[in-house]
Amino acid sequence: MNPFSQEIIIPLGLLMGALVHGLAGFGFALVAVPLLALIYPLRLIVPLVALNGLVINLALFGLLRRHFRPALIKPLLLGALPGIVVGVVILKKVPEGPLRWLLALVLGGYGLFGLFSPHPRITLSPSWGYFFGLIAGALGAALNTPGPPVVIYISLSRLKKEEMKVALQGFFAILGVFVVGLYLLGGLISSFVWRWFLLSLPLVALGLVSGQILFHRLGETAYRRLIFGLLVVLGLMMIPRGN
């Protein structure tokens, strides 16, 4: 791939990822990583996406902070800590293929259910947050995919769309601080990452603002259907590919 294509794909991938995240409250990496990985290895792309993702989550959290309910994500975070240990064990002992199929079926099934019933008549007690946090931590360590259990839990919490979105940002921002911190300590935030992070900030901001504008135009039901639709897409992306 020629250098001109490289100069286009990186900003475009980050712009599109920021647009989706600004609209839905998650999905930045879902969009950006596959596009950027077309031309660069994951060891360069993942830290770049993580750094941009942290900025995006903090920015959205600041915009929606008045809707934030800390008690909602506390059990998720406490559950995620032991979940990370579980995920490391799973990563060592369980083949990735079956895990991906299980996650694909759960996400696809729940997403399809939600598309037809965007306001599920299911009420979860806060104690379920520890379980979903445990699964999120385990998936984060095993498959680098902590988001889906959090999105499912938040979608079942009978919140308004602003409360749902800011809860996601709170969880992802705190998780992002730890992840980016580990990347810094591990020397993974290279000059390449810093360069593209700074160069792409204006486009990332443009995508984020555009997504936020579209978000405010969505009604409660439309926003929930968007969430469930993205869960179906995530499920499809989890299906193992043949070599």
C-alpha positions, 0 to 999 in steps of 0.5 A: 500500500502506498504512503498516500493510502496510509495517510488517508486510512489512519485519519479516516478510521479514527474519524469513523470510529469517533463518529460511531462512538459519539453516536452510540457511546461505544464502538470506537475500537470496533470501527477503527481497529479493522480499518487501521489494521489493514496497513499497520500491525496491531502492536502499533494500532491498539495503543493508538486506538486506546489513547484516542479512546481514552480521550473520547470517553473522558470528553463524552463523560464531561459532556454528560456528567450531570447524568452520571450515577456512580453506584451503577458502575461500582459493582462492574469495576469491582467485578472486573478486577477478579475477572481479569485474573479469570481471563488470564487463566482462560487465555492459557487453558481454553482455546480461543475459538469456542470462546468466540463462538459463545460470545458471538451467540450471546451477543447476536441472540441478545441483540436480535431480541433487543431489536424486536423488544427495545425495552426488555421487561427484565429488571436486574438488581445491582448485585448482578453488576458484579457478575457482568463486571467479572465477565467483562474483566475475563473477556478483556484479559482473554479476548481484549473485548471487555465492552459487550457484557457492560453494554448488556448490563447497562441496557437492562438497567432501565435508564434514560439514554443519557444515563446509559451513555454516560455510564458506559463512558465512566466504565470505559474511561476508568478502564482506559486509564489503567490500560494506557498506563500499562502501555506507557509502562511497557513502552508501547506508546511509541513516537508513531502513536504520539504522532498520529494521536496528535495529527488526528485529534481534530478529525477525532473531535469532528467525528465525536461532535458529529456523533453527539449531535446525531445522538441528541436527535435520537429518541429513547427507542431509536437509541436502544435499537442502535445499541442492540444493532451494534451488539449484533454486529459485534456478535458477527465480528466475534465469529472465528475466521478460518485460516 
